[in-house]
Amino acid sequence: MLREKYDLYHLSTGDALRAAVKEGSELGKTAKTFMDAGELVPDDLIIALVKDALAKQPANRGWLLDGFPRTKAQAEALAAAGIEATAFVLLDVPDEALVGRVTGRRLDPETGTIYHLTYSPPPSEEVAARLVHRSDDTEEKVKVRIAAFHANVADVRESYAGILIAVDGNRNKREVFKDVCNGLYWKRGDGKW
Ligand code: AMP
């Protein structure tokens, strides 16, 4: 929704890593072990991925980094590369709700659309039949991922204290989207959003 509204280049590091795993590249082979365990991929690999991807974009193109930075080292590397964010959006959702969202999440490999078996079910039997359940979207793995999040979030948050937009993410997506857009509007301050 943000990508469409603001015409942004959207880089999801998780999606980029899953594509690398599918391709069977060196990066994909190394990343797979960590991803399968629900652990963070080493900082140097992910930093190189993000820098390369952003360098390929025209300088005046706005971007949305999704799932990055996840550690202090990643935030520092971004700053050291002179890549400066306008806003940092933190979607606050209780751990139990995250477990429910992740375990019910299913991906349509043909369209890239993400569904949830209860909250956003697929529109037809045909779509339902081709949905994929990510191997790290199990209760066991999500707990490891949430622990990694809690170990790092304070440091990352601190790096972006001046541009933080914290939103209650435990509501329906239209309400969450509206608050994020309002936050962006006020951060930007010049009405251009
Ligand atoms: P996601 O799709 O954002 O949930 O990411 C899936 C997995 O990819 C994570 O559990 C990590 O193993 C890896 N990953 C994605 N982004 C990062 C990142 N910024 N730093 C380290 N590992 C990452």
Residues whose N, C-alpha, C, O or C-beta is under 5 A from the ligand:
A	BS01	AMP	T13 G14 D15 L17 F34 M35 G38 E39 L40 V41 I46 G67 F68 P69 R70
